[in-house]
Amino acid sequence: MTGTTILGLITNLGDVALTIPIAAGCAIWVRATDKREALVWIALLGGALALVGVNKILYAGCGLEIRSLEFRVISGHTMLTSAVWGVTFGLLAGSWRADWYGLGAAAGLVLGALIGFCRVVQDAHTPIEVVAGWFLGSGVALIFLRRFFGQPRKMTGSLFAGLGLLAVSTIAYGHHAPVQQILAAYSPWLCRWFDL
């Protein structure tokens, strides 16, 4: 197996086609325990996705970047990996023992850093773009998990949730969402429409 292939296999863990179904699975699982917290999870992740999306539209369509910092766009793969896998592993660990959620979150954040490293090696992003994605995703994961586990709670259906998330991961892994193609096609139009 070549280095490029290994990097691609690792990077697949941060693709929208995998992380969004996993995030939805987490929302459904959290909803079984606390409906309001499920909405908080969706809002936090949605806000981070909107920030990344607007940033990518401004670069792809309007050409906005910070050349002196070599910053074009926030790494979406890194942000999604840190946020989604951080929360997923945090929920799984916290469902076994509430004070373990931090260990699970740490595993997700390490995976996010690994994805970021791969994105830099693949020349998809600069180091600062990856760092921005990692901090944004890590912030989402930690804010949510600290809030969620800040009060004693019993997670329901941990075994079924774990198996469900494994099934979703197995089915969705390796698929690629055409986000870059959509951004490249529609961002210039959006920038012209908003006169940016």
C-alpha positions as CSV (number, residue, x, y, z in Angstrom):
1,M,0.0,0.0,0.0
2,T,1.4,3.4,-1.0
3,G,1.7,6.4,1.3
4,T,-0.9,8.2,-0.7
5,T,-3.4,5.4,-0.3
6,I,-2.9,5.2,3.4
7,L,-3.4,8.9,3.7
8,G,-6.6,8.6,1.7
9,L,-7.9,5.8,3.9
10,I,-7.2,7.9,7.0
11,T,-8.7,11.1,5.5
12,N,-11.9,9.2,4.6
13,L,-12.7,9.3,8.3
14,G,-13.3,13.0,8.1
15,D,-15.4,13.1,4.9
16,V,-18.8,14.7,5.1
17,A,-20.4,11.5,3.7
18,L,-19.3,9.7,6.9
19,T,-19.2,12.4,9.6
20,I,-22.7,13.8,9.0
21,P,-24.5,10.4,9.3
22,I,-22.4,9.7,12.5
23,A,-23.4,13.2,13.9
24,A,-27.0,12.4,13.1
25,G,-26.7,9.1,14.9
26,C,-25.3,10.9,18.0
27,A,-28.1,13.4,17.9
28,I,-30.7,10.6,17.9
29,W,-28.9,8.9,20.8
30,V,-28.6,12.1,22.8
31,R,-32.3,12.8,22.1
32,A,-33.2,9.6,23.9
33,T,-31.7,11.1,27.0
34,D,-32.3,14.8,26.6
35,K,-34.1,16.4,23.7
36,R,-32.7,19.9,24.4
37,E,-29.2,18.6,24.5
38,A,-29.7,17.0,21.1
39,L,-30.7,20.4,19.7
40,V,-27.6,22.0,21.3
41,W,-25.4,19.4,19.6
42,I,-27.1,20.1,16.2
43,A,-26.8,23.9,16.7
44,L,-23.2,23.8,17.7
45,L,-22.2,21.5,14.8
46,G,-24.4,23.4,12.4
47,G,-22.8,26.7,13.4
48,A,-19.3,25.3,12.8
49,L,-20.4,23.9,9.5
50,A,-21.9,27.3,8.5
51,L,-18.7,29.1,9.4
52,V,-16.6,26.6,7.3
53,G,-19.1,26.8,4.4
54,V,-19.1,30.6,4.3
55,N,-15.3,30.7,4.5
56,K,-15.1,28.2,1.6
57,I,-17.6,30.2,-0.5
58,L,-15.7,33.4,0.1
59,Y,-12.5,31.8,-1.0
60,A,-13.8,29.7,-3.9
61,G,-16.2,32.3,-5.3
62,C,-14.7,35.7,-4.3
63,G,-11.0,34.8,-3.9
64,L,-10.8,36.1,-0.4
65,E,-7.8,34.8,1.5
66,I,-5.1,36.0,3.9
67,R,-2.0,35.5,1.8
68,S,0.4,36.6,4.5
69,L,-0.7,33.7,6.7
70,E,-1.2,31.3,3.8
71,F,-4.8,31.0,5.0
72,R,-7.5,30.3,2.4
73,V,-10.1,28.1,4.1
74,I,-10.8,26.3,7.4
75,S,-10.1,22.6,7.0
76,G,-13.6,21.0,7.0
77,H,-12.2,17.4,7.3
78,T,-10.3,18.4,10.4
79,M,-13.2,20.4,11.9
80,L,-15.7,17.6,11.3
81,T,-13.3,14.8,12.6
82,S,-12.5,16.7,15.8
83,A,-16.2,17.6,16.5
84,V,-18.0,14.5,15.4
85,W,-15.5,11.8,16.4
86,G,-14.7,13.8,19.6
87,V,-18.4,13.7,20.6
88,T,-19.0,10.2,19.4
89,F,-16.1,8.7,21.4
90,G,-16.9,11.0,24.3
91,L,-20.5,9.8,24.4
92,L,-19.5,6.1,24.1
93,A,-16.9,6.4,26.9
94,G,-19.2,8.5,29.0
95,S,-22.0,6.0,28.6
96,W,-19.9,3.4,30.3
97,R,-18.7,5.7,33.1
98,A,-19.6,9.4,33.1
99,D,-16.2,10.6,34.1
100,W,-14.6,8.8,31.1
101,Y,-16.1,11.1,28.5
102,G,-12.9,13.2,28.5
103,L,-10.9,10.1,27.5
104,G,-13.2,9.5,24.6
105,A,-13.1,13.1,23.5
106,A,-9.3,13.1,23.6
107,A,-9.3,10.1,21.3
108,G,-11.5,12.0,18.8
109,L,-9.3,15.1,19.1
110,V,-6.2,13.0,18.4
111,L,-7.9,11.5,15.3
112,G,-8.8,15.1,14.2
113,A,-5.1,16.1,14.6
114,L,-4.1,13.0,12.5
115,I,-6.6,13.9,9.8
116,G,-5.2,17.5,9.8
117,F,-1.7,16.1,9.4
118,C,-2.9,14.0,6.4
119,R,-4.5,17.0,4.8
120,V,-1.3,19.0,5.1
121,V,0.8,16.1,3.6
122,Q,-1.8,15.7,0.8
123,D,-1.3,19.4,0.0
124,A,-5.1,20.0,0.5
125,H,-4.5,22.6,3.3
126,T,-1.8,24.6,4.9
127,P,-0.9,24.0,8.6
128,I,-2.8,27.1,9.8
129,E,-6.0,26.0,8.0
130,V,-5.7,22.6,9.7
131,V,-5.1,24.3,13.1
132,A,-8.1,26.5,12.6
133,G,-10.3,23.5,11.8
134,W,-8.9,21.5,14.7
135,F,-9.6,24.3,17.2
136,L,-13.1,24.9,15.9
137,G,-14.0,21.2,15.9
138,S,-12.4,20.6,19.3
139,G,-14.3,23.6,20.7
140,V,-17.6,22.2,19.5
141,A,-16.9,18.8,20.9
142,L,-15.7,20.0,24.3
143,I,-18.4,22.6,24.8
144,F,-21.1,20.0,24.1
145,L,-19.6,17.2,26.1
146,R,-18.9,19.4,29.2
147,R,-22.4,20.7,29.0
148,F,-23.9,17.3,28.5
149,F,-21.9,15.5,31.2
150,G,-22.0,18.5,33.5
151,Q,-25.0,17.0,35.3
152,P,-25.4,13.4,36.3
153,R,-27.3,11.4,33.6
154,K,-27.9,7.9,32.6
155,M,-27.3,7.3,28.9
156,T,-30.0,4.9,27.5
157,G,-29.3,2.3,24.9
158,S,-25.5,2.5,24.9
159,L,-25.0,-1.0,23.4
160,F,-27.6,-0.3,20.6
161,A,-26.2,3.2,20.0
162,G,-22.6,1.8,19.7
163,L,-23.7,-0.9,17.3
164,G,-25.8,1.6,15.3
165,L,-22.8,4.0,15.0
166,L,-20.6,1.1,13.9
167,A,-23.1,0.1,11.3
168,V,-23.4,3.6,10.0
169,S,-19.6,3.9,9.9
170,T,-19.3,0.7,8.0
171,I,-21.9,1.7,5.4
172,A,-20.8,5.3,4.9
173,Y,-17.0,4.8,5.1
174,G,-15.2,5.4,1.8
175,H,-18.0,7.5,0.2
176,H,-17.3,11.0,-0.7
177,A,-19.7,13.9,-0.7
178,P,-19.2,16.3,-3.7
179,V,-18.9,19.3,-1.5
180,Q,-15.8,20.7,-3.3
181,Q,-17.4,20.4,-6.7
182,I,-20.6,22.1,-5.5
183,L,-18.6,24.9,-3.9
184,A,-16.5,25.4,-7.1
185,A,-19.7,25.5,-9.2
186,Y,-21.9,27.8,-7.2
187,S,-19.6,30.0,-5.1
188,P,-18.8,32.4,-8.0
189,W,-22.5,32.8,-8.7
190,L,-23.2,33.5,-5.0
191,C,-20.4,36.1,-4.8
192,R,-21.8,37.8,-7.9
193,W,-25.3,37.7,-6.6
194,F,-24.3,39.3,-3.3
195,D,-21.9,41.6,-5.1
196,L,-18.9,40.5,-3.1
